[in-house]
């Protein structure tokens, strides 16, 4: 097997440098994908910094890959994939397919799930390897140059619409109009919902409306939040910062649902009676199942939904990562493979 060229950091926050590794022989259920494009996610930044304490070095990030199948194991050949087919590989690279969660169709909750960038070389590279179930065919009507962020951020905000039984008549809110939140607005608008965008930046009001929000509101103005008390069927938290949780929970109608997809780093204070008396729910979720990713791609194709992205050559990875760290991404970054 020939060596794979990649970009790797040798330490937390260390500069990304050219790196080569031998992937070894392809396994019977594995797929090798030649990377064309790869989105840059905040999780790549967190892993690079070893913020979660699980990073191994040299670290090759990248879990929003779009590319073409270049090799298939003997079992993977029988699973509908063909050489040259364009596929995407997201946050997960392997699932066992025999644990209870896998058998229920929730492969993202597999008891031995292998994330693409945790103890595994990611897609800031010429090639990335995954189990066949996570090599997801990309529909013809989906722009491959912009589709990468759908495989992590996109499915993270799309799957709750299915899991939490959101219907088109629901009034929904999105807190945080960034990499996750702007995609949430687009999907919820196309789902048929009336969407309110909550943001700490008034400069984002017009953009939020352009993404499909019917209303844009300050997320930090307690008086504005109180005026909307009891309004929403469903609220998504798409940021990882502390918020005015008591006022946010009060925004929910009886039976309303508060759902977290942003990795809030501190405990969330909750008064039990505010949930009990209103029959309200708080939940969270990671990405989504393989079938949900397929659904998301079909939905995005049908409604012409794409994340807003800016491109960097992969050789400018250090510049791209610092651009993200500085909060300058507009709204997602995609690296174009240029090995």
Residue pairs with C-beta under 8 A, 6 or more apart in sequence:
1 22
1 23
1 24
1 25
1 26
3 20
3 21
3 22
4 20
4 21
4 22
4 23
4 121
4 125
4 126
4 127
5 18
5 19
5 20
5 125
5 126
5 339
6 18
6 19
6 20
6 21
6 60
6 121
6 124
6 125
6 126
7 16
7 17
7 18
7 19
7 60
7 61
7 124
7 125
7 314
7 317
8 16
8 17
8 19
8 57
8 58
8 59
8 60
9 15
9 16
9 17
9 48
9 57
9 58
9 59
10 17
10 57
10 58
10 59
11 57
12 48
12 49
12 50
12 55
12 57
13 48
13 49
14 57
15 318
16 124
16 317
16 318
16 321
19 58
19 60
21 60
21 121
23 32
23 121
23 127
23 129
26 32
26 71
26 72
26 73
26 129
27 73
28 73
28 74
28 75
28 76
29 73
29 75
29 76
29 131
29 132
30 72
30 73
30 76
30 129
30 130
30 131
30 132
31 69
31 71
31 72
31 73
31 76
31 81
31 87
31 129
31 130
31 131
31 132
31 135
32 69
32 70
32 71
32 72
32 127
32 128
32 129
33 65
33 67
33 68
33 69
33 70
33 87
33 89
33 123
33 127
33 128
33 129
33 130
33 135
34 67
34 68
34 69
34 70
34 126
34 127
35 62
35 65
35 66
35 67
35 123
35 125
35 126
35 127
35 128
35 337
36 66
36 67
36 68
36 86
36 144
36 145
36 336
36 337
37 65
37 66
37 67
37 144
37 145
37 147
37 148
37 334
37 335
37 336
37 337
38 62
38 64
38 65
38 66
38 122
38 123
38 124
38 148
38 314
38 334
38 335
38 337
39 64
39 65
39 148
39 149
39 151
39 152
39 153
39 309
39 332
39 333
39 334
39 335
40 61
40 62
40 64
40 320
40 321
40 324
40 329
40 332
40 333
40 334
40 335
41 63
41 64
41 149
41 152
41 153
41 179
41 332
42 179
42 240
42 324
43 63
43 91
43 117
43 152
44 61
44 62
44 63
44 117
44 122
44 321
45 321
45 324
45 325
46 52
46 263
47 54
47 55
47 59
47 61
47 117
47 118
48 55
48 59
48 61
48 321
54 118
54 119
55 118
56 118
56 119
59 117
60 117
60 121
60 122
60 123
60 124
60 125
61 117
61 122
61 123
61 124
62 116
62 117
62 122
62 123
62 124
62 125
62 128
62 335
63 89
63 90
63 91
63 115
63 116
63 117
63 122
63 123
63 151
63 152
64 88
64 90
64 123
64 148
64 149
64 150
64 151
64 152
64 153
64 334
65 88
65 89
65 90
65 116
65 122
65 123
65 128
65 148
65 151
66 86
66 87
66 88
66 138
66 144
66 145
66 147
66 148
66 151
67 86
67 87
67 89
67 123
67 127
67 128
67 337
68 84
68 85
68 86
68 87
69 81
69 82
69 83
69 84
69 85
69 87
69 135
70 83
70 127
71 83
72 81
72 83
72 132
73 132
75 132
76 132
76 135
79 132
79 133
80 137
81 87
81 132
81 135
81 137
85 137
86 137
86 138
86 144
87 135
87 136
87 137
87 138
88 135
88 136
88 138
88 147
88 148
88 150
88 151
88 293
89 116
89 123
89 128
89 130
89 134
89 135
89 136
89 151
90 116
90 134
90 136
90 151
90 152
90 155
90 287
90 293
91 108
91 115
91 116
91 151
91 152
91 286
91 287
92 107
92 108
92 110
92 113
92 114
92 115
92 116
92 134
92 287
93 114
93 115
93 116
93 120
93 128
93 129
93 130
93 131
93 134
94 112
94 113
94 114
94 130
94 131
94 134
95 102
95 107
95 108
95 110
95 112
95 113
95 114
95 131
95 133
95 134
96 102
96 110
96 111
96 112
97 103
97 107
97 110
97 133
99 110
99 111
99 112
100 111
101 107
101 109
101 110
101 111
102 110
105 289
105 290
105 291
106 289
107 113
107 133
107 134
107 289
107 290
108 286
108 287
108 288
108 289
109 286
114 120
114 131
116 122
116 123
116 128
116 130
116 134
121 128
121 129
122 128
124 314
124 317
124 335
126 337
126 339
133 290
134 290
136 151
136 290
136 293
136 294
136 297
137 294
137 297
138 144
138 147
138 297
139 297
139 298
139 301
140 301
141 301
141 304
142 150
142 297
142 300
142 301
142 306
143 306
145 309
145 311
145 334
145 336
146 306
146 307
146 309
146 334
147 297
147 300
147 306
148 309
148 334
149 179
149 183
149 307
149 309
149 332
149 334
150 183
150 296
150 297
150 300
150 306
150 307
151 293
152 287
153 179
153 180
153 183
153 307
153 332
154 183
154 187
154 296
154 300
154 307
155 287
155 288
155 292
155 293
155 296
156 180
156 261
156 285
156 286
156 287
156 288
157 180
157 181
157 183
157 184
157 187
157 236
157 238
157 261
158 183
158 187
158 288
158 292
158 295
158 296
158 299
159 285
159 287
159 288
159 289
159 292
159 296
160 166
160 236
160 259
160 261
160 283
160 285
161 187
161 188
161 191
162 288
162 292
162 295
163 285
164 234
164 257
164 259
164 283
166 172
166 188
166 191
166 193
166 233
166 234
167 192
168 191
168 192
168 193
169 192
169 193
170 193
170 194
170 233
170 234
171 193
171 194
171 196
171 231
171 232
171 233
171 234
171 253
172 188
172 193
172 194
172 195
172 196
172 232
172 233
172 234
172 235
172 236
173 195
173 196
173 197
173 198
173 232
173 234
173 235
173 236
173 251
174 181
174 184
174 185
174 188
174 195
174 196
174 197
174 198
174 213
174 235
174 236
174 238
175 181
175 198
175 199
175 219
175 235
175 236
175 237
175 238
175 239
175 243
175 248
176 198
176 199
176 219
176 237
176 238
176 239
176 262
177 185
177 197
177 198
177 199
177 201
177 204
177 207
177 208
177 211
177 238
178 238
178 239
178 329
178 331
179 307
179 329
179 331
179 332
180 238
180 239
180 261
180 262
181 197
181 199
181 236
181 238
181 239
182 207
182 208
182 211
182 307
182 308
182 331
183 305
183 307
184 236
184 238
184 261
185 195
185 197
185 208
185 211
185 212
185 213
186 211
186 212
186 305
186 307
187 299
187 305
188 195
188 212
189 195
189 211
189 212
189 213
190 212
190 299
190 303
190 305
193 234
194 214
195 212
195 213
195 214
195 215
196 213
196 214
196 215
196 216
196 217
196 228
196 231
196 232
197 204
197 205
197 208
197 209
197 211
197 213
197 215
197 216
197 217
198 217
198 218
198 219
199 205
199 208
199 216
199 217
199 218
199 219
200 218
200 219
200 220
202 218
204 216
205 216
206 216
208 216
209 216
211 308
217 224
217 225
217 228
218 224
219 225
219 243
220 244
222 244
222 247
225 244
225 247
225 248
225 250
225 251
226 247
226 250
228 251
229 247
229 250
229 251
230 250
230 251
230 252
230 253
230 254
231 251
231 253
232 251
232 252
232 253
232 256
233 252
233 253
233 255
233 256
233 257
234 256
234 257
234 259
235 248
235 251
235 252
235 256
235 257
235 258
235 259
236 259
236 260
236 261
237 243
237 248
237 258
237 259
237 260
237 261
237 262
237 264
238 261
238 262
239 262
239 264
240 262
240 263
240 264
240 265
241 262
241 264
242 264
242 266
243 264
245 268
245 269
245 270
246 269
246 271
246 274
248 258
249 258
249 270
249 274
249 275
249 280
249 282
250 274
252 258
252 278
252 280
253 278
254 278
254 279
254 280
255 278
255 279
255 280
256 278
256 280
256 281
257 280
257 281
257 282
257 283
258 280
258 281
258 282
258 283
259 282
259 283
259 284
259 285
260 282
260 283
260 284
261 284
261 285
268 282
270 282
274 280
275 281
275 282
287 293
288 296
299 305
300 306
307 331
307 332
308 330
308 331
308 332
309 331
309 332
309 333
309 334
310 329
310 330
310 332
310 333
310 334
311 333
311 334
311 335
311 336
312 319
312 320
312 323
312 333
312 334
312 335
312 336
313 335
313 336
313 338
314 335
314 336
314 337
314 338
314 339
315 338
317 335
320 333
320 335
323 329
323 333
324 333
